[in-house]
Amino acid sequence: MRRPVFACLTALLAAACSSPPQLPPRALTLLAEAPEDHPARLTFSGGHVIATAIALGPGTLSPTVKATIDAVAPGGEEVFRGREWSARGQGFRIEKRYEDAGTEHIRTALIADDGRVLERAHSVAIAEVPKEVLIGAMQAGSTVELALIVSGSEREEYWQCEVSDRLGRTFDVRVGLDGTVLEVRRRVRARVNV
């Protein structure tokens, strides 16, 4: 089954930041020029935008960033390419979809301008996700739709789960490696005028 992937991974990382990062003026310019087929990703906390990823068109990645994403997530179908600002840093967010024997798999990475990997994540089949992680995620809803294991530059740090409830709402749930719920954020559709 093919469906859009809107895993706002960086949004959950940004909550750990003690003060909200300021978005550069360039973010508003990119937002005004963004392709319309991919919505911007904005994360709020306490009335402040704490993370954003804005879609970019083709030809916007440097050779260095292209080489890194090809090494971290070779092949696949690119489903999102954007510029991201968050507590993790600023760089290019690239998400790719893979299909293997009818099973969809996702890989995503945040790559700095110099090619450093700031964050990477990959989906794990729900049947392979640790039980304590699923139990934690299901505190927000009845169905875990997607589970990604998220790593920083050095090691796995937490699980990012997309969870839906019986009312059709979607939640992004950050769960610690031990199953502790670290954060729950509701995902909503929005119209943004710039």
ROBAKOL-487729 format. One record per residue: residue number from 0; residue in one letter; x, y, z of N, C-alpha, C in turn. Coordinates in Angstrom, 1 decimal, decimal comma. Example, Ala and Ser with C-alpha at 12.3 -4.5 7.8 and 13.67 -1.06 7.14 Angstrom:
% ROBAKOL-487729
R    n  res     nc1     nc2     nc3    cac1    cac2    cac3     cc1     cc2     cc3
R    0    A    13,2    -5,7     7,8    12,3    -4,5     7,8    13,2    -3,3     7,8
R    1    S    12,8    -2,2     7,1    13,7    -1,1     7,1    12,9     0,0     7,9
This chain:
% ROBAKOL-487729
R    n  res     nc1     nc2     nc3    cac1    cac2    cac3     cc1     cc2     cc3
R    0    M     0,8    -1,2     0,0     0,0     0,0     0,0     0,9     1,2     0,0
R    1    R     0,7     2,1    -0,9     1,4     3,4    -1,0     0,7     4,5    -0,4
R    2    R     1,3     5,2     0,6     0,7     6,3     1,2     1,7     7,3     1,5
R    3    P     1,4     8,6     1,6     2,4     9,7     1,8     3,0     9,5     3,2
R    4    V     4,2     9,8     3,3     4,9     9,6     4,5     5,2    11,0     5,1
R    5    F     4,7    11,3     6,2     4,9    12,6     6,8     5,5    12,5     8,2
R    6    A     6,5    11,7     8,3     7,1    11,5     9,6     8,0    12,7    10,0
R    7    C     7,5    13,5    10,9     8,2    14,7    11,3     9,2    14,4    12,3
R    8    L    10,2    13,7    12,0    11,2    13,2    12,9    11,9    14,3    13,7
R    9    T    12,3    15,3    13,0    13,0    16,4    13,6    12,1    17,2    14,6
R   10    A    10,9    17,2    14,4    10,0    17,9    15,3    10,1    17,4    16,7
R   11    L    10,3    16,1    16,8    10,3    15,5    18,2    11,7    15,7    18,8
R   12    L    12,7    15,8    18,0    14,0    16,0    18,6    14,1    17,5    19,1
R   13    A    13,4    18,4    18,4    13,5    19,8    18,8    12,9    20,1    20,1
R   14    A    12,0    19,3    20,7    11,4    19,6    22,0    12,4    19,5    23,1
R   15    A    13,5    18,8    22,9    14,6    18,7    23,9    15,4    20,0    24,0
R   16    C    15,2    20,9    23,1    16,0    22,1    23,1    15,4    23,1    24,1
R   17    S    16,2    23,8    24,9    15,7    24,6    26,0    15,1    25,9    25,5
R   18    S    15,6    26,4    24,3    15,1    27,6    23,8    14,8    27,4    22,3
R   19    P    13,7    27,9    21,8    13,4    27,7    20,4    14,4    28,3    19,4
R   20    P    14,8    27,5    18,4    15,7    28,1    17,4    15,0    29,2    16,6
R   21    Q    15,7    30,2    16,2    15,1    31,2    15,3    15,2    30,7    13,9
R   22    L    14,1    30,8    13,2    14,2    30,4    11,7    14,8    31,6    11,0
R   23    P    15,7    31,3    10,1    16,4    32,4     9,3    15,3    33,0     8,3
R   24    P    15,6    34,2     7,9    14,7    34,8     6,9    14,5    34,0     5,7
R   25    R    15,6    33,3     5,3    15,6    32,4     4,2    14,4    31,4     4,2
R   26    A    14,0    31,0     5,4    13,0    30,0     5,5    11,7    30,5     4,9
R   27    L    11,4    31,7     5,2    10,1    32,3     4,6    10,2    32,4     3,1
R   28    T    11,4    32,7     2,6    11,5    32,8     1,1    11,3    31,4     0,5
R   29    L    12,0    30,4     1,1    11,8    29,0     0,7    10,4    28,5     0,7
R   30    L     9,7    28,9     1,8     8,3    28,5     2,0     7,4    29,1     0,9
R   31    A     7,7    30,4     0,5     6,9    31,0    -0,5     7,2    30,4    -1,9
R   32    E     8,4    29,8    -2,1     8,8    29,2    -3,4     8,7    27,7    -3,4
R   33    A     8,2    27,1    -2,3     8,2    25,6    -2,2     7,2    25,0    -3,2
R   34    P     7,6    23,8    -3,7     6,7    23,1    -4,6     5,4    22,7    -3,8
R   35    E     4,3    22,8    -4,5     3,0    22,6    -3,8     2,6    21,1    -3,5
R   36    D     3,4    20,2    -4,1     3,0    18,8    -3,9     3,5    18,2    -2,6
R   37    H     4,3    19,0    -1,9     4,8    18,5    -0,5     4,5    19,6     0,5
R   38    P     3,7    19,3     1,5     3,4    20,3     2,5     4,6    20,6     3,4
R   39    A     4,8    21,9     3,8     5,8    22,3     4,8     5,5    21,6     6,1
R   40    R     6,5    21,3     6,8     6,4    20,6     8,1     6,8    21,6     9,2
R   41    L     5,9    22,0    10,0     6,1    23,0    11,1     5,8    22,3    12,4
R   42    T     6,7    22,5    13,4     6,4    21,9    14,7     6,4    23,1    15,7
R   43    F     5,4    23,1    16,6     5,2    24,2    17,5     5,4    23,6    19,0
R   44    S     5,8    24,5    19,8     5,9    24,2    21,3     5,8    25,5    22,0
R   45    G     4,8    25,6    22,9     4,7    26,9    23,6     4,5    28,1    22,8
R   46    G     3,8    28,0    21,6     3,5    29,1    20,8     4,7    29,5    19,8
R   47    H     5,8    28,7    19,9     6,9    29,0    19,0     7,1    27,9    18,0
R   48    V     7,6    28,2    16,8     7,9    27,2    15,8     9,3    26,7    16,3
R   49    I     9,4    25,4    16,6    10,7    24,9    17,0    11,4    24,0    16,0
R   50    A    10,7    23,7    14,9    11,3    23,0    13,8    10,5    23,2    12,6
R   51    T    11,2    23,2    11,4    10,5    23,3    10,2    11,3    22,5     9,1
R   52    A    10,6    22,0     8,1    11,2    21,4     6,9    10,4    21,9     5,8
R   53    I    11,0    22,5     4,8    10,4    23,1     3,7    10,8    22,4     2,4
R   54    A     9,9    21,9     1,6    10,2    21,1     0,4    11,0    22,0    -0,6
R   55    L    11,9    21,3    -1,3    12,7    21,9    -2,3    12,5    21,2    -3,6
R   56    G    12,7    21,8    -4,7    12,6    21,2    -6,0    13,8    20,5    -6,4
R   57    P    13,8    19,9    -7,6    14,9    19,1    -8,1    16,1    20,0    -8,3
R   58    G    17,3    19,4    -8,3    18,5    20,1    -8,5    19,0    21,0    -7,4
R   59    T    18,5    20,7    -6,2    18,8    21,6    -5,0    19,9    21,0    -4,1
R   60    L    20,3    19,8    -4,3    21,3    19,2    -3,5    22,7    19,3    -4,1
R   61    S    23,6    19,7    -3,2    25,0    19,7    -3,7    25,6    18,3    -3,9
R   62    P    26,6    18,2    -4,7    27,2    16,9    -4,9    27,6    16,2    -3,6
R   63    T    28,1    17,0    -2,6    28,4    16,4    -1,3    27,2    15,8    -0,6
R   64    V    26,1    16,5    -0,5    24,9    16,0     0,1    24,4    14,8    -0,7
R   65    K    24,4    14,9    -2,0    23,9    13,7    -2,8    24,7    12,5    -2,5
R   66    A    26,1    12,6    -2,4    26,9    11,5    -2,2    26,6    10,9    -0,8
R   67    T    26,4    11,7     0,2    26,1    11,2     1,5    24,7    10,5     1,5
R   68    I    23,7    11,1     1,0    22,4    10,4     1,0    22,4     9,1     0,2
R   69    D    23,2     9,1    -0,9    23,3     7,8    -1,6    24,1     6,8    -0,8
R   70    A    25,0     7,2     0,1    25,7     6,2     0,9    24,8     5,7     2,1
R   71    V    24,0     6,7     2,7    23,2     6,4     3,8    21,9     5,6     3,4
R   72    A    21,3     6,1     2,3    20,0     5,5     1,8    20,1     5,3     0,3
R   73    P    20,9     4,3    -0,2    21,0     4,1    -1,6    19,7     3,6    -2,3
R   74    G    19,6     4,0    -3,5    18,4     3,6    -4,3    17,1     4,2    -3,7
R   75    G    16,0     3,5    -3,9    14,7     3,9    -3,4    14,1     5,0    -4,2
R   76    E    12,9     5,3    -3,8    12,1     6,4    -4,4    12,1     7,6    -3,5
R   77    E    12,6     8,7    -3,9    12,6     9,9    -3,0    11,1    10,4    -2,9
R   78    V    10,7    10,6    -1,6     9,3    11,1    -1,4     9,3    12,4    -0,7
R   79    F    10,5    12,9    -0,2    10,6    14,2     0,3    12,0    14,7     0,3
R   80    R    12,2    15,9    -0,2    13,5    16,6    -0,2    13,2    18,0     0,3
R   81    G    13,9    18,4     1,4    13,6    19,7     1,9    14,8    20,3     2,7
R   82    R    14,6    21,5     3,0    15,6    22,2     3,9    15,0    22,2     5,3
R   83    E    15,8    21,8     6,3    15,2    21,7     7,7    16,0    22,5     8,7
R   84    W    15,3    23,1     9,6    15,9    23,8    10,8    15,3    23,2    12,0
R   85    S    16,1    22,7    12,9    15,6    22,1    14,2    16,7    22,1    15,2
R   86    A    16,4    21,5    16,4    17,4    21,4    17,4    18,6    20,6    17,0
R   87    R    18,4    19,6    16,1    19,4    18,8    15,6    20,4    19,5    14,8
R   88    G    20,0    20,6    14,2    20,8    21,4    13,3    20,1    21,8    12,0
R   89    Q    20,8    22,4    11,1    20,1    22,7     9,8    20,8    21,9     8,7
R   90    G    20,0    21,5     7,7    20,5    20,8     6,6    19,4    20,3     5,7
R   91    F    19,7    19,3     5,0    18,7    18,8     4,0    18,1    17,5     4,5
R   92    R    16,7    17,5     4,6    16,0    16,3     5,0    15,6    15,5     3,7
R   93    I    16,0    14,3     3,6    15,6    13,5     2,5    15,0    12,2     3,0
R   94    E    13,8    11,9     2,4    13,1    10,6     2,8    13,0     9,8     1,5
R   95    K    13,2     8,5     1,7    13,1     7,6     0,5    12,2     6,4     0,9
R   96    R    11,5     5,9    -0,1    10,6     4,8     0,1    11,2     3,6    -0,7
R   97    Y    11,1     2,5    -0,1    11,5     1,2    -0,7    10,4     0,2    -0,7
R   98    E    10,3    -0,6    -1,6     9,3    -1,7    -1,6    10,0    -3,0    -1,9
R   99    D     9,7    -3,9    -1,0    10,3    -5,3    -1,1     9,3    -6,3    -0,9
R  100    A     8,9    -7,0    -1,9     7,9    -8,1    -1,9     6,6    -7,5    -1,3
R  101    G     6,2    -6,4    -1,7     4,9    -5,8    -1,3     5,0    -5,1     0,1
R  102    T     6,1    -5,1     0,7     6,3    -4,4     2,0     7,0    -3,1     1,8
R  103    E     6,4    -2,0     2,4     7,0    -0,7     2,2     8,0    -0,4     3,4
R  104    H     9,1     0,2     3,1    10,2     0,5     4,0    10,6     1,9     3,8
R  105    I    10,9     2,7     4,8    11,2     4,1     4,8    12,6     4,3     5,3
R  106    R    13,4     5,2     4,7    14,6     5,7     5,3    14,6     7,2     5,1
R  107    T    15,1     7,8     6,2    15,2     9,3     6,1    16,5     9,7     6,8
R  108    A    17,0    10,9     6,3    18,2    11,4     6,9    18,2    12,9     6,9
R  109    L    18,9    13,5     7,8    19,2    15,0     7,9    20,7    15,1     7,6
R  110    I    21,0    15,7     6,5    22,4    15,9     6,1    22,8    17,3     6,1
R  111    A    23,9    17,7     6,8    24,4    19,0     6,9    25,0    19,4     5,5
R  112    D    25,2    20,7     5,3    25,7    21,2     4,0    27,1    20,6     3,7
R  113    D    27,9    20,3     4,7    29,2    19,7     4,5    29,2    18,2     4,4
R  114    G    28,0    17,6     4,4    27,9    16,1     4,2    27,8    15,3     5,4
R  115    R    27,9    15,9     6,6    27,8    15,2     7,9    26,4    14,7     8,0
R  116    V    26,2    13,5     8,6    24,9    12,9     8,9    24,5    13,4    10,3
R  117    L    23,5    14,3    10,4    23,1    14,8    11,7    22,1    13,8    12,3
R  118    E    21,3    13,1    11,5    20,3    12,2    11,9    19,9    11,2    10,8
R  119    R    19,6    10,0    11,2    19,1     9,0    10,2    18,1     8,2    10,9
R  120    A    17,2     7,6    10,1    16,2     6,7    10,7    15,7     5,8     9,6
R  121    H    15,3     4,6    10,0    14,7     3,7     9,1    13,5     2,9     9,7
R  122    S    12,6     2,6     8,9    11,4     1,9     9,4    11,7     0,5     9,8
R  123    V    11,0    -0,1    10,7    11,1    -1,4    11,1     9,7    -2,1    11,0
R  124    A     9,6    -3,3    10,5     8,3    -3,9    10,4     7,7    -4,0    11,8
R  125    I     6,4    -3,7    11,9     5,7    -3,6    13,2     5,9    -4,9    14,0
R  126    A     5,9    -6,0    13,3     6,1    -7,3    14,0     7,5    -7,4    14,7
R  127    E     8,4    -6,6    14,2     9,8    -6,6    14,8    10,1    -5,6    15,8
R  128    V     9,2    -4,6    16,0     9,3    -3,6    17,0     9,2    -4,2    18,4
R  129    P    10,1    -3,8    19,3    10,0    -4,3    20,7     8,6    -4,0    21,3
R  130    K     8,1    -5,0    22,0     6,7    -4,9    22,5     6,6    -3,7    23,4
R  131    E     7,6    -3,4    24,2     7,5    -2,2    25,1     7,3    -0,9    24,4
R  132    V     7,9    -0,9    23,2     7,8     0,3    22,4     6,4     0,5    21,8
R  133    L     5,9    -0,6    21,3     4,5    -0,6    20,8     3,5    -0,3    21,9
R  134    I     3,7    -0,8    23,1     2,8    -0,5    24,2     2,8     1,0    24,5
R  135    G     4,0     1,5    24,6     4,2     3,0    24,8     3,5     3,8    23,7
R  136    A     3,8     3,5    22,5     3,2     4,2    21,4     1,7     4,2    21,4
R  137    M     1,1     3,0    21,7    -0,3     2,9    21,7    -1,1     3,6    22,8
R  138    Q    -0,3     4,3    23,7    -1,0     5,2    24,6    -1,6     6,4    23,9
R  139    A    -1,2     6,7    22,7    -1,8     7,8    21,9    -2,9     7,3    21,0
R  140    G    -3,0     6,1    20,7    -4,0     5,6    19,7    -3,9     4,1    19,6
R  141    S    -4,9     3,5    18,9    -5,0     2,1    18,8    -4,2     1,4    17,8
R  142    T    -3,7     2,1    16,8    -2,9     1,5    15,7    -1,6     2,1    15,4
R  143    V    -0,5     1,4    15,5     0,8     1,9    15,1     0,9     1,6    13,6
R  144    E     1,0     2,7    12,9     1,0     2,6    11,4     2,4     2,5    10,9
R  145    L     3,4     3,1    11,6     4,8     3,2    11,1     5,7     3,3    12,4
R  146    A     6,8     2,6    12,4     7,8     2,7    13,5     9,1     2,9    12,8
R  147    L     9,8     3,9    13,3    11,2     4,2    12,8    12,1     4,2    14,0
R  148    I    13,3     3,6    13,8    14,3     3,7    14,8    15,2     4,9    14,4
R  149    V    15,4     5,9    15,3    16,1     7,1    15,0    17,5     7,1    15,6
R  150    S    18,5     7,5    14,8    19,9     7,6    15,3    20,4     9,0    15,1
R  151    G    21,2     9,4    16,1    21,9    10,7    15,9    23,2    10,4    15,1
R  152    S    24,2    11,2    15,3    25,4    11,0    14,5    26,2     9,8    15,0
R  153    E    25,9     9,2    16,2    26,7     8,1    16,8    25,9     6,9    17,1
R  154    R    24,6     7,0    17,5    24,0     5,7    18,0    22,4     5,9    17,9
R  155    E    21,8     4,8    18,0    20,3     4,8    18,1    19,9     5,5    19,4
R  156    E    18,9     6,4    19,2    18,4     7,2    20,3    17,0     7,0    20,8
R  157    Y    16,1     6,7    19,9    14,7     6,6    20,2    13,9     6,0    19,1
R  158    W    12,6     5,7    19,3    11,7     5,2    18,3    10,8     6,4    18,0
R  159    Q    10,4     6,5    16,7     9,4     7,5    16,2     8,3     6,7    15,6
R  160    C     7,1     6,8    16,2     6,0     6,0    15,8     4,9     6,9    15,3
R  161    E     4,3     6,5    14,2     3,1     7,2    13,7     1,9     6,3    14,1
R  162    V     1,0     7,0    14,9    -0,1     6,2    15,5    -1,4     6,9    15,2
R  163    S    -2,4     6,1    14,9    -3,8     6,6    14,6    -4,7     6,1    15,7
R  164    D    -5,8     6,9    15,9    -6,8     6,5    16,9    -8,1     6,2    16,1
R  165    R    -9,1     5,8    16,9   -10,4     5,4    16,3   -11,1     6,6    15,7
R  166    L   -10,7     7,8    16,0   -11,4     9,0    15,4   -10,7     9,4    14,1
R  167    G    -9,6     8,7    13,7    -8,9     9,1    12,5    -7,8    10,1    12,7
R  168    R    -7,5    10,5    13,9    -6,5    11,4    14,2    -5,1    10,7    14,1
R  169    T    -4,1    11,5    13,7    -2,7    10,9    13,7    -1,8    11,6    14,7
R  170    F    -1,0    10,8    15,3    -0,1    11,3    16,3     1,3    10,8    16,0
R  171    D     2,3    11,7    16,2     3,7    11,3    16,2     4,1    11,1    17,6
R  172    V     4,6     9,9    17,9     4,9     9,5    19,3     6,4     9,1    19,4
R  173    R     7,1     9,9    20,2     8,5     9,5    20,4     8,6     8,6    21,6
R  174    V     9,2     7,5    21,5     9,3     6,5    22,5    10,8     6,1    22,8
R  175    G    11,2     6,1    24,0    12,6     5,8    24,3    12,9     4,3    24,0
R  176    L    14,1     4,0    24,0    14,5     2,6    23,6    14,0     1,6    24,6
R  177    D    13,7     2,1    25,8    13,1     1,2    26,9    11,6     1,2    26,9
R  178    G    10,9     1,9    26,0     9,5     1,9    25,9     8,8     3,1    26,6
R  179    T     9,6     4,0    27,2     9,1     5,2    27,9     8,6     6,2    26,9
R  180    V     7,4     6,7    27,0     6,9     7,7    26,1     7,6     9,0    26,4
R  181    L     8,2     9,6    25,5     9,0    10,8    25,6     8,2    12,0    25,2
R  182    E     7,4    11,8    24,2     6,6    13,0    23,6     5,5    12,5    22,7
R  183    V     4,4    13,2    22,7     3,3    12,9    21,8     2,9    14,2    21,2
R  184    R     2,8    14,2    19,9     2,4    15,4    19,1     1,3    15,0    18,1
R  185    R     0,3    15,8    18,1    -0,8    15,6    17,1    -0,4    16,2    15,7
R  186    R    -0,6    15,4    14,7    -0,3    15,9    13,3    -1,6    16,4    12,8
R  187    V    -1,6    17,6    12,2    -2,8    18,3    11,6    -2,4    18,8    10,2
R  188    R    -3,4    18,8     9,4    -3,3    19,5     8,1    -3,5    21,0     8,3
R  189    A    -2,8    21,8     7,6    -3,0    23,3     7,8    -2,8    24,0     6,4
R  190    R    -3,3    25,2     6,4    -3,1    26,0     5,2    -2,2    27,2     5,7
R  191    V    -1,1    27,4     5,0    -0,1    28,4     5,4    -0,1    29,5     4,3
R  192    N    -0,3    30,7     4,6    -0,2    31,8     3,7     1,1    32,6     4,0
R  193    V     1,9    32,9     2,9     3,2    33,6     3,1     3,2    34,8     2,3
